Amino acid sequence: MLQIGKQTFQSRLLLGTGKYPSFQVQREAVRVSQAEILTFAVRRMNIFDANEPNLLEELDLKKYTLLPNTAGAKTAEEAVRIARLAKASELCDMIKVEIIGCDKTLLPDPFETMKASVQLLEEGFTVLTYTSDDVVLAKRLEEAGVHAVMPGASPIGSGQGVVNALNLQFIMEQSSVPVIVDAGIGSPSDAAYAMELGADGILLNTAVSGADDPVKMAKAMKLAVEAGRLGYEAGRIPKKTYATKSSPETAMIE
């Protein structure tokens, strides 16, 4: 079970809701993924005007926990304003803090990210913070009280998978709050690998919505996350330099 703040979830896959070819494909992909937490960019939707297109309108929102995010914010002030807007809509008191500090790499701004996270914690939000794979920053965010840290596997939308497994593993080993790998996942094997390292969950969007068949990919990601978690809990065998016989050497037929 994945616990974030006071809430618990069966699924460890968090799914984004953007960039699907149609609402119908989005709805089916969400269904087969069995994700319980759906994230969306507050700035991409007019959540207060029923006459405006709503990316969530095809979904039975009673089945899901919504995780608004502050995508598009470049300062702590902007992120806090977006979070307050989401909370005022009464969709959820959780917020994913995402503040981009570099337009080319889309890497987060660590200073503004910390500032916004602290402010939103003080205002009573359940805060999940998107960050880089910086081990020290992740630790500082945890010490500040965030409810989950969300290090990127690689740049947003790049599909490169896990590029710094060592840093991610350091973050996971030292964290007492959930570590949800966010951004950069491109394939089911990427998701399974991150879970095998010890991630508590995976958040992804483009890997599913941009696939040739988003529905099949959503199911593949579900299975990959489950397989990776089982592998982590089971404990893999140690790697060795030389071969080891897999057959027993005793009680052999002469």
Salt bridges, closest charged atoms under 4 A:
GLU28 OE2 - ARG31 NH2 2.49
GLU58 OE1 - ARG27 NH1 2.97
GLU98 OE1 - LYS96 NZ 3.05
ASP103 OD1 - LYS74 NZ 2.91
GLU123 OE2 - ARG84 NH2 2.51
GLU142 OE1 - LYS139 NZ 3.74
GLU143 OE1 - ARG140 NH1 3.44
ASP182 OD2 - LYS96 NZ 2.71
GLU226 OE2 - LYS222 NZ 3.08
GLU233 OE2 - ARG229 NE 3.03
